[in-house]
Amino acid sequence: MTTLDHVMMRVEDLVASLDWYTSHLDYEEKGRWEADTFTNVFLGPEDAGEEAALLELTYNHDGRTYTMGDAWGHIAVRVEDVHDAYYELMDEGVEDYRRPEDNPGYAFVKDPDGHEIEIVERDYGARWSLDHTMIRVEDADEALGWWIRKLGYDEVGRWEADTFANYFVEPPEASEEAMAVELTYNYDGRTYEMGDAWGHLAVRADDLHEFWGTLMTRAAEDYRDPESCGDRYAFTKDQDGHEVEIVTGE
């Protein structure tokens, strides 16, 4: 199994970001790693299950700023009623971005750094838990092939419109509370800028070295191998350059 473990985004003010996520999405701190030059904080709903993905906030201590780019799209969080949840956030002072009246079945807000957060209706999973992370891809065939062949994921849904298509992939037999990846393909042949406000997606494997070997056999990019990461994790990249971290549950 290679369950989606977390999605990482970079923030410019850790205190402000933690206040936003804990106040508005009722997240709690699940873990923290303090290094000399940066801090990682893992967040999620209090009642999130073992297969639920977490949000990792990375704060670099040197005061740098970030560019959003457009190769990463958004994270999506689950609620029972989009309208009620959206206006609950409006009452709390969250910026009015994309209302449910204009987007039947979903809505969008932004966090303090401008990361987009979609609100979707689901009858499963903890409230505000991560439903999916959307990334934009330049070739849908290559993108689907990468996730299906390299990671062994399944295509579990698609929505094809006049100008774009969304494809959803996740591990075989993933639980309902697990996070999916949404691959968005625009038909007009546009290209994307990666930016650095988004960091990576992380997948959790049972055995880091064994799964890394499988990735290398499947011709995945050898970006940061386990040895270069202290044998604690590793990184590859998809066909468009989105970073994918490999972690274990240990």
NORHUKA-V381473 format. One record per backbone hydrogen bond with DSSP energy under -0.5 kcal/mol. CO is the residue of the C=O (numbers start at 0). NH is the residue of the N-H. Records with the same first field share a line. If there is no record, write none. Layout:
# NORHUKA-V381473
CO=NH + NH
This chain:
# NORHUKA-V381473
2=4 + 203
4=53
5=201
6=55
7=198 + 199
8=57
12=16
13=17
14=18
15=19
16=20
17=21
18=22
19=23 + 24
20=24 + 26
25=45
27=43
30=41
32=34 + 39
36=60
37=34
38=58
39=32
40=56
41=29 + 30
42=54
43=27
44=47
48=51
52=129
53=6 + 55
54=42 + 56
55=8 + 57
56=40 + 58
57=10 + 59
58=38
59=62
66=195 + 196
70=135
72=115
73=133
74=117
75=130 + 131
76=119
77=127
78=121
80=84
81=85
82=86
83=87
84=88
85=89
86=90
87=91
88=93
89=92
94=96
97=107
98=101 + 102
99=102
102=105
104=120
106=118
107=96 + 97
108=116
110=113
114=110
115=74
116=108
117=76 + 119
118=106
119=78 + 121
125=128
128=77
130=179
131=75
132=181
133=72 + 73
134=183
136=185
138=142
139=143
140=144
141=145
142=146
143=147
144=148 + 149
145=149 + 150
146=152
151=171
153=155 + 169
156=167
158=160 + 165
162=186
163=160
164=184
165=158
166=182
167=155 + 156
168=180
169=153
170=173
174=177
179=132
180=168 + 182
181=134 + 183
182=166 + 184
183=136 + 185
184=164
185=188
192=69 + 70
196=9
198=242
199=7
200=244
201=4 + 5
202=204 + 246
203=2
204=248
206=210
207=211
208=212
209=213
210=214
211=215
212=216
213=217
214=219
215=218
220=222
223=234
224=228
225=228 + 230
226=229
228=231
233=245
234=222 + 223
235=243
236=220
237=240
241=237
242=200
243=235
244=202 + 246
245=233
246=204
